[in-house]
Amino acid sequence: MTTQQAIAALHALPRLGDGRPGLDRMHNLLDHLGNPEKDLQCIHIAGTNGKGSLAAMTASILTAAGYKTGLTISPFVVEFRERFQIDGQMIPPRTLAQLTEKVMDAIDDIRQEGGETPVEFEAVTAVAMLWFAREKCDLVVLETGLGGRYDATNAVPHTLVAAITRIGYDHTELLGDTLDKIAAEKAGIIKEGCAVVCYPDQPPEAMGPILAAAAEAHTSILTPETEDIRFLPGKRLENRVDYGGYQAALGLIGTHQANHAAMAVEIALALWREFGYEISDEAILRGLESARMPARIEVLRRRPLLLLDGCHNPDGAAVLAQTLDKAGYEENLVGVLGVLADKDYKKMLELLAPAFAKFYTVTPNCPRALSAEALQREARFHLESEAADTLPHALRAAVDYAEEHNLAGVVVCGSLYLAAEARPWLLKEAEK
C-alpha cells in the first residue's frame, strides 16, 4: 500500500456510523489491533473553538520539557499527515502506509465477523494510537474530532488532563441545540483521577455540565482567572502576553490565544503537581513561543498584509474580527471569503464586515460549500462584494485591489477547506 492508497482507503470509509451513540466500534477496532491505547498517557482536549491551538501549545511545551510527545490534529489544513505528529514532526509517509494497512486489515476482519465497519475518524485515530504506542511516546496530546463523550479519541483509558476550550454553537444537529447540551457532550472526556482545565471565559450556561462531570469524576477544575491574563505592548499583530508571571511572545496570533496560553500553562503545572512530570518555567515559555498552527490567524506577510484564517463559525469569526479591530484595520482590508452552507454565514459576515473595504466571495472545495454567488448576495448588504469564478482569480484580484486602493492587505477566511486551497498560493505571493 502506498501513502496515497492509504489515504484513499481511509477516506473511503463511512464518515458517520449508524447513528447509535457509543464507542463500541472504536473499542472493537482497538481490540483487533492489540489495544495500543492502553500504552498512552494522554492530555485530552475538547471544545468548540481553539482545540488545535491549545493542543499545539501544550505539545510544544511538553517537547520543550524533553518528553517525547505525540499530537493529533483534526482536521488537517495542508497535508493529511499533519494529523499525526511526534515532537512537531509529521508521520513519515512509509509509516503512515504501513500502519494504515494494518488498520484496514483489522477492519476487514471485523467485517468478516459481521461487526460494524469503523468510520473514517475512528480508523485515523487508530493509526495515530498505533504510531504513538510503537514509538513509545512519553505523553500524547489528543484533540477530539467531534463532541467528546462518544468521540473516537475517548477510548483512551489513561487521561491525565482533560481540557475544555470555549463552548459555542457548532454541529448542533449532532451535539444539541443549546450550549448546555453541547457542553455535556464535550465534558464527556473527563475521567476519574484526571485533572481538568477549563477555558477562562466559558459561557455560564456551559459551565453547569462541566462542573457536574468533574464532580461525578471526583476531580476539581482549574480555570485561569481572566484578571491574571494581561497583554503586553508589542508590534501590530504581535501577541505578547503575561499570565501569572509567564511572559511570552506567543507563536499564535489573536487575542483569544492568550486564554489558550493560560490553559496550556495550567495543563503543564497540573502534570507537574498531580503526576510528577518535570516541566520547567523555561520549557513553558519556550513552548508557548515556538507553537505554530497553519491557518489560525496566520500572518504570511506583514507589509502589505497577507493573513489566513480557517474561522468557520461565528465564534471563530468574532475572534478574527476582534484581532483585526485591535490591530487597527477598520475598513482597510480586502477579504477573500468562502463558507460552508451549513454554517451561520450571515452572522459571520456581520462580524467580519467592519474590517473590510471589499469582499471577493468564492466556493470552497467541499460538497457542503455555499456558492460564491449565494455568499455574494448576502455580503452585498454589508459592503462592496464580488463573486469570483475561481479561488486563484479571487486571490489575484484581491491583492491587486488592495494595491490599487492603498489598502493594508488581504485576509482569506471562512473555512478550513478554503484555507487549505489558498495557503500554497499565499506562500508563493508572500515570497515576492
Secondary structure as UniProt FT lines:
FT   HELIX           3..11
FT   HELIX           24..32
FT   TURN            33..34
FT   HELIX           36..39
FT   STRAND          42..46
FT   HELIX           51..64
FT   TURN            65..66
FT   STRAND          69..72
FT   HELIX           80..83
FT   STRAND          84..86
FT   TURN            87..88
FT   STRAND          89..90
FT   HELIX           93..112
FT   TURN            113..114
FT   HELIX           120..134
FT   TURN            135..136
FT   STRAND          139..143
FT   TURN            149..150
FT   HELIX           152..155
FT   STRAND          159..164
FT   HELIX           172..175
FT   HELIX           179..186
FT   HELIX           187..189
FT   TURN            192..193
FT   STRAND          195..198
FT   TURN            200..201
FT   HELIX           204..216
FT   TURN            217..218
FT   STRAND          221..222
FT   HELIX           226..228
FT   STRAND          229..231
FT   TURN            236..237
FT   STRAND          240..243
FT   TURN            244..245
FT   STRAND          246..249
FT   TURN            255..256
FT   HELIX           257..275
FT   HELIX           281..290
FT   TURN            294..295
FT   STRAND          298..301
FT   TURN            302..304
FT   STRAND          305..309
FT   HELIX           314..326
FT   TURN            327..328
FT   TURN            330..331
FT   STRAND          333..337
FT   TURN            341..342
FT   HELIX           345..352
FT   HELIX           353..355
FT   STRAND          356..361
FT   TURN            367..368
FT   HELIX           372..379
FT   TURN            380..382
FT   STRAND          384..387
FT   HELIX           391..404
FT   TURN            405..406
FT   STRAND          409..413
FT   HELIX           416..430
//
